[in-house]
Amino acid sequence: MIELVATSIITLSSVALFVYWFRYTCLLMLSAKTAQDYARDVAMANQLSFPEVQARLREDATDLGGLQTALDRDFAMVTYLLEHAANPSKGSAALENKMLQINYKAMRLWFSISRSRQALEEMASVVAHFANAMGERSAMAAAA
């Protein structure tokens, strides 16, 4: 009986620490800034709406469901572009992209449960991060 309790406590603690590490790592990736921000240019070129969603969230928008739908569309578009780009991500960049994709889906689930404005803000940050990465790839390809 004691072994079962100890195993349960260790397992739950390990899961909690993993979730904490995952969230912290994702937030660090999203807070990193590049020398030039290409996100707005990519948004304009591909008719993405995440800049508008971010602005509406700052203005206390009430149609959060509509904003989520717009972000989901943008997320699908940007991940498609990243997966089919000429220079696919390799190594740690591919791992970071996968982690942020999982984070987006987790925030989407959290939003569906809580209707949290913070979840939408983080979802928009993930889309902006991917748009910026796409812009960096395009700029490197043009420079080569």
KELO-97849 format. One record per residue (C-alpha): x, y, z; residue in three letters. Coordinates in Angstrom, 1 decimal, padded with zeros to 4 digits, m for minus. Example, Ala and Ser with C-alpha at 12.3 -4.5 7.8 and 13.67 -1.06 7.14 Angstrom:
BEGIN
<node east="012.3" north="m004.5" up="007.8" r="ala"/>
<node east="013.7" north="m001.1" up="007.1" r="ser"/>
This chain:
BEGIN
<node east="000.0" north="000.0" up="000.0" r="met"/>
<node east="002.8" north="002.4" up="000.9" r="ile"/>
<node east="004.6" north="001.6" up="m002.4" r="glu"/>
<node east="001.4" north="002.5" up="m004.3" r="leu"/>
<node east="001.0" north="005.8" up="m002.6" r="val"/>
<node east="004.7" north="006.6" up="m003.1" r="ala"/>
<node east="004.6" north="005.6" up="m006.7" r="thr"/>
<node east="001.4" north="007.8" up="m007.3" r="ser"/>
<node east="003.0" north="010.8" up="m005.6" r="ile"/>
<node east="006.2" north="010.5" up="m007.6" r="ile"/>
<node east="004.3" north="010.0" up="m010.9" r="thr"/>
<node east="002.0" north="013.0" up="m010.2" r="leu"/>
<node east="005.0" north="015.1" up="m009.3" r="ser"/>
<node east="006.8" north="014.1" up="m012.4" r="ser"/>
<node east="003.9" north="014.9" up="m014.6" r="val"/>
<node east="003.4" north="018.3" up="m012.9" r="ala"/>
<node east="007.1" north="019.1" up="m013.3" r="leu"/>
<node east="007.0" north="018.1" up="m017.0" r="phe"/>
<node east="003.9" north="020.3" up="m017.6" r="val"/>
<node east="005.6" north="023.2" up="m015.9" r="tyr"/>
<node east="008.8" north="022.7" up="m017.9" r="trp"/>
<node east="006.8" north="022.4" up="m021.1" r="phe"/>
<node east="004.8" north="025.6" up="m020.5" r="arg"/>
<node east="007.9" north="027.6" up="m019.4" r="tyr"/>
<node east="009.9" north="026.5" up="m022.4" r="thr"/>
<node east="007.0" north="027.4" up="m024.8" r="cys"/>
<node east="006.6" north="030.8" up="m023.2" r="leu"/>
<node east="010.4" north="031.4" up="m023.5" r="leu"/>
<node east="010.3" north="030.5" up="m027.2" r="met"/>
<node east="007.3" north="032.9" up="m027.7" r="leu"/>
<node east="009.1" north="035.8" up="m025.9" r="ser"/>
<node east="012.3" north="035.5" up="m027.9" r="ala"/>
<node east="012.5" north="038.4" up="m030.4" r="lys"/>
<node east="014.4" north="038.3" up="m033.7" r="thr"/>
<node east="016.4" north="041.2" up="m035.3" r="ala"/>
<node east="013.6" north="041.8" up="m037.7" r="gln"/>
<node east="009.9" north="041.0" up="m037.3" r="asp"/>
<node east="008.4" north="039.5" up="m040.5" r="tyr"/>
<node east="005.1" north="038.4" up="m038.9" r="ala"/>
<node east="003.1" north="041.4" up="m040.2" r="arg"/>
<node east="004.5" north="041.1" up="m043.7" r="asp"/>
<node east="003.6" north="037.4" up="m043.8" r="val"/>
<node east="000.2" north="038.2" up="m042.4" r="ala"/>
<node east="m000.5" north="040.8" up="m045.2" r="met"/>
<node east="000.9" north="038.6" up="m047.9" r="ala"/>
<node east="m001.2" north="035.5" up="m046.9" r="asn"/>
<node east="m004.3" north="037.4" up="m045.6" r="gln"/>
<node east="m003.8" north="036.2" up="m042.0" r="leu"/>
<node east="m005.9" north="037.8" up="m039.3" r="ser"/>
<node east="m003.8" north="037.3" up="m036.2" r="phe"/>
<node east="m002.7" north="041.0" up="m036.0" r="pro"/>
<node east="m006.4" north="042.0" up="m036.0" r="glu"/>
<node east="m007.2" north="039.4" up="m033.4" r="val"/>
<node east="m004.3" north="040.6" up="m031.2" r="gln"/>
<node east="m005.6" north="044.2" up="m031.6" r="ala"/>
<node east="m009.2" north="043.2" up="m030.8" r="arg"/>
<node east="m008.1" north="041.3" up="m027.7" r="leu"/>
<node east="m006.4" north="044.4" up="m026.4" r="arg"/>
<node east="m009.7" north="046.3" up="m027.0" r="glu"/>
<node east="m011.8" north="043.8" up="m025.0" r="asp"/>
<node east="m013.6" north="042.1" up="m027.9" r="ala"/>
<node east="m016.7" north="040.1" up="m027.0" r="thr"/>
<node east="m016.8" north="037.6" up="m029.8" r="asp"/>
<node east="m014.1" north="035.3" up="m028.5" r="leu"/>
<node east="m015.4" north="032.4" up="m030.5" r="gly"/>
<node east="m015.0" north="034.2" up="m033.8" r="gly"/>
<node east="m011.5" north="035.2" up="m032.8" r="leu"/>
<node east="m010.7" north="031.6" up="m032.1" r="gln"/>
<node east="m012.0" north="030.5" up="m035.5" r="thr"/>
<node east="m009.8" north="033.2" up="m037.2" r="ala"/>
<node east="m006.8" north="032.0" up="m035.2" r="leu"/>
<node east="m007.5" north="028.3" up="m036.1" r="asp"/>
<node east="m007.6" north="029.3" up="m039.8" r="arg"/>
<node east="m004.3" north="031.2" up="m039.5" r="asp"/>
<node east="m002.7" north="028.4" up="m037.6" r="phe"/>
<node east="m003.6" north="025.9" up="m040.3" r="ala"/>
<node east="m002.3" north="028.2" up="m043.0" r="met"/>
<node east="001.0" north="029.0" up="m041.3" r="val"/>
<node east="001.8" north="025.4" up="m040.3" r="thr"/>
<node east="001.0" north="024.3" up="m043.9" r="tyr"/>
<node east="003.4" north="026.9" up="m045.3" r="leu"/>
<node east="006.1" north="025.9" up="m042.8" r="leu"/>
<node east="005.8" north="022.2" up="m043.6" r="glu"/>
<node east="005.9" north="022.8" up="m047.3" r="his"/>
<node east="008.6" north="025.5" up="m047.4" r="ala"/>
<node east="011.7" north="025.1" up="m049.5" r="ala"/>
<node east="013.9" north="024.9" up="m046.4" r="asn"/>
<node east="012.2" north="022.6" up="m043.9" r="pro"/>
<node east="013.1" north="022.9" up="m040.2" r="ser"/>
<node east="015.6" north="020.4" up="m038.9" r="lys"/>
<node east="017.0" north="019.5" up="m035.5" r="gly"/>
<node east="016.1" north="021.8" up="m032.6" r="ser"/>
<node east="014.0" north="024.1" up="m034.8" r="ala"/>
<node east="011.8" north="021.2" up="m035.8" r="ala"/>
<node east="011.4" north="020.2" up="m032.1" r="leu"/>
<node east="010.5" north="023.8" up="m031.2" r="glu"/>
<node east="007.9" north="024.0" up="m033.9" r="asn"/>
<node east="006.4" north="020.7" up="m032.8" r="lys"/>
<node east="006.3" north="021.9" up="m029.1" r="met"/>
<node east="004.6" north="025.1" up="m030.1" r="leu"/>
<node east="002.1" north="023.2" up="m032.2" r="gln"/>
<node east="001.3" north="021.1" up="m029.2" r="ile"/>
<node east="001.1" north="024.2" up="m027.0" r="asn"/>
<node east="m001.3" north="025.8" up="m029.5" r="tyr"/>
<node east="m003.6" north="022.8" up="m029.3" r="lys"/>
<node east="m003.4" north="022.7" up="m025.5" r="ala"/>
<node east="m004.3" north="026.4" up="m025.4" r="met"/>
<node east="m007.2" north="025.8" up="m027.8" r="arg"/>
<node east="m008.5" north="023.1" up="m025.4" r="leu"/>
<node east="m008.0" north="025.4" up="m022.5" r="trp"/>
<node east="m010.0" north="028.1" up="m024.3" r="phe"/>
<node east="m012.8" north="025.7" up="m025.1" r="ser"/>
<node east="m013.0" north="024.9" up="m021.4" r="ile"/>
<node east="m012.5" north="028.3" up="m019.8" r="ser"/>
<node east="m013.2" north="030.9" up="m022.5" r="arg"/>
<node east="m010.0" north="032.5" up="m021.3" r="ser"/>
<node east="m008.8" north="035.6" up="m023.1" r="arg"/>
<node east="m005.2" north="034.7" up="m022.1" r="gln"/>
<node east="m005.5" north="031.4" up="m024.0" r="ala"/>
<node east="m006.4" north="033.3" up="m027.2" r="leu"/>
<node east="m003.5" north="035.7" up="m026.7" r="glu"/>
<node east="m001.1" north="032.9" up="m026.4" r="glu"/>
<node east="m002.6" north="031.2" up="m029.5" r="met"/>
<node east="m002.2" north="034.4" up="m031.4" r="ala"/>
<node east="001.5" north="034.6" up="m030.2" r="ser"/>
<node east="002.1" north="031.1" up="m031.5" r="val"/>
<node east="000.7" north="032.0" up="m034.9" r="val"/>
<node east="002.8" north="035.2" up="m035.0" r="ala"/>
<node east="005.9" north="033.2" up="m034.1" r="his"/>
<node east="005.3" north="030.8" up="m037.0" r="phe"/>
<node east="004.5" north="033.7" up="m039.4" r="ala"/>
<node east="007.8" north="035.3" up="m038.3" r="asn"/>
<node east="009.7" north="032.0" up="m038.9" r="ala"/>
<node east="008.1" north="031.8" up="m042.3" r="met"/>
<node east="009.2" north="035.3" up="m043.1" r="gly"/>
<node east="012.8" north="034.6" up="m041.9" r="glu"/>
<node east="012.9" north="031.6" up="m044.2" r="arg"/>
<node east="011.7" north="033.6" up="m047.2" r="ser"/>
<node east="014.2" north="036.4" up="m046.5" r="ala"/>
<node east="017.1" north="033.9" up="m046.3" r="met"/>
<node east="016.0" north="032.2" up="m049.5" r="ala"/>
<node east="015.8" north="035.6" up="m051.3" r="ala"/>
<node east="019.2" north="036.5" up="m050.0" r="ala"/>
<node east="020.8" north="033.3" up="m051.2" r="ala"/>
